[in-house]
Amino acid sequence: MFEGFDFSNMGKLMEQMQEKAKEMQEQAKNIQFTVKAGGGLIALTANGAGEVIDLTIDDSLLEDKESLQILLISAMNDINKMIEDNKKSQAMGMMGGMNPFGS
């Protein structure tokens, strides 16, 4: 099962993975995702690290608390999914660049 696997490189591989993970976290802060809910009545923008950086709410929703809550929940769920999908994609890309079986 582990034929050809060079265990002596395991420490080096782990260090590379940690460095890549730190790089990805920093890069994630520069990526922005925007979702709209309610046909644009709510616009939510977050970075790849999951930090909300902008929120726009149409004035018409300020008098309809229930709709506002529903649309905010929808927008937050959508943006969280986008961020998670991006993290998974980056992790798969990171793993694709490393060869644990040596050269």
Backbone torsions as a table, in degrees:
resi	resn	phi	psi	omega
1	MET	NA	-38.6	-178.4
2	PHE	-105.5	21.3	178.8
3	GLU	-60.9	133.9	178.6
4	GLY	84.3	-5.6	-179.2
5	PHE	-84.5	124.2	-177.8
6	ASP	-95.4	97.3	-177.1
7	PHE	-68.2	-20.8	179.9
8	SER	-67.2	-21.1	179.4
9	ASN	-91.7	0.9	-174.8
10	MET	-59.6	-45.0	179.9
11	GLY	-61.7	-43.7	179.2
12	LYS	-63.6	-40.9	178.8
13	LEU	-63.4	-41.9	179.2
14	MET	-64.4	-40.4	177.3
15	GLU	-62.1	-43.4	178.7
16	GLN	-61.4	-41.7	-179.5
17	MET	-65.2	-40.3	178.9
18	GLN	-65.5	-41.7	177.7
19	GLU	-62.3	-45.4	179.2
20	LYS	-61.6	-41.1	-179.4
21	ALA	-62.9	-41.7	178.0
22	LYS	-63.9	-43.0	177.5
23	GLU	-58.8	-46.1	-178.3
24	MET	-63.1	-38.6	178.9
25	GLN	-63.4	-41.8	178.9
26	GLU	-67.3	-42.9	179.1
27	GLN	-64.6	-32.9	-178.2
28	ALA	-61.2	-30.6	179.9
29	LYS	-67.3	-19.7	-179.3
30	ASN	-92.3	-8.5	179.7
31	ILE	-92.9	137.6	178.7
32	GLN	-120.5	140.7	175.9
33	PHE	-123.2	136.7	177.8
34	THR	-128.3	133.4	174.5
35	VAL	-124.5	152.9	176.5
36	LYS	-123.9	144.1	178.0
37	ALA	-131.7	154.0	179.2
38	GLY	64.0	37.3	179.0
39	GLY	66.1	27.8	178.0
40	GLY	99.4	2.3	178.2
41	LEU	-67.3	-26.7	175.7
42	ILE	-124.6	133.0	172.4
43	ALA	-129.4	125.4	-177.0
44	LEU	-123.9	129.8	178.8
45	THR	-122.6	133.7	177.4
46	ALA	-137.0	160.3	175.2
47	ASN	-93.1	174.5	-177.2
48	GLY	-66.1	-13.5	177.5
49	ALA	-87.7	-1.6	177.7
50	GLY	89.8	9.5	178.9
51	GLU	-88.0	126.2	177.5
52	VAL	-72.5	127.2	-178.2
53	ILE	-116.1	-12.2	176.4
54	ASP	-160.5	145.3	176.9
55	LEU	-144.6	126.0	177.5
56	THR	-120.2	128.7	179.7
57	ILE	-123.5	124.9	177.2
58	ASP	-64.3	138.5	-178.2
59	ASP	-55.8	-29.8	-177.7
60	SER	-63.3	-21.9	-179.4
61	LEU	-83.3	-13.7	-176.3
62	LEU	-66.7	-18.0	178.8
63	GLU	-104.0	3.5	-179.4
64	ASP	-127.7	80.0	-174.0
65	LYS	-57.3	-42.2	-177.2
66	GLU	-63.0	-46.7	178.4
67	SER	-63.9	-40.6	178.5
68	LEU	-59.1	-45.3	179.6
69	GLN	-62.7	-46.1	-178.9
70	ILE	-61.2	-45.7	-178.2
71	LEU	-69.2	-36.8	177.0
72	LEU	-64.9	-43.6	178.3
73	ILE	-61.1	-44.8	179.5
74	SER	-60.5	-46.9	-179.4
75	ALA	-63.9	-42.0	-180.0
76	MET	-64.8	-41.8	178.2
77	ASN	-63.9	-42.7	-179.7
78	ASP	-63.1	-44.2	-177.2
79	ILE	-70.7	-35.6	176.6
80	ASN	-62.3	-39.4	178.5
81	LYS	-65.0	-42.3	178.5
82	MET	-60.9	-43.1	-179.0
83	ILE	-65.3	-45.0	179.4
84	GLU	-63.4	-43.1	177.7
85	ASP	-60.2	-40.2	178.9
86	ASN	-65.1	-42.4	179.1
87	LYS	-62.5	-42.4	179.1
88	LYS	-63.6	-42.2	180.0
89	SER	-62.8	-43.6	178.8
90	GLN	-65.3	-40.4	180.0
91	ALA	-63.7	-41.3	178.5
92	MET	-64.7	-39.0	177.8
93	GLY	-65.5	-39.2	179.1
94	MET	-64.3	-44.8	-178.9
95	MET	-66.6	-32.1	-179.7
96	GLY	-66.4	-24.7	-178.2
97	GLY	-87.2	-1.8	-177.8
98	MET	-115.9	141.6	-179.9
99	ASN	-120.5	100.7	-178.4
100	PRO	-71.6	-7.6	-175.9
101	PHE	-96.7	13.1	178.1
102	GLY	80.7	178.2	-177.5
103	SER	-87.2	NA	NA
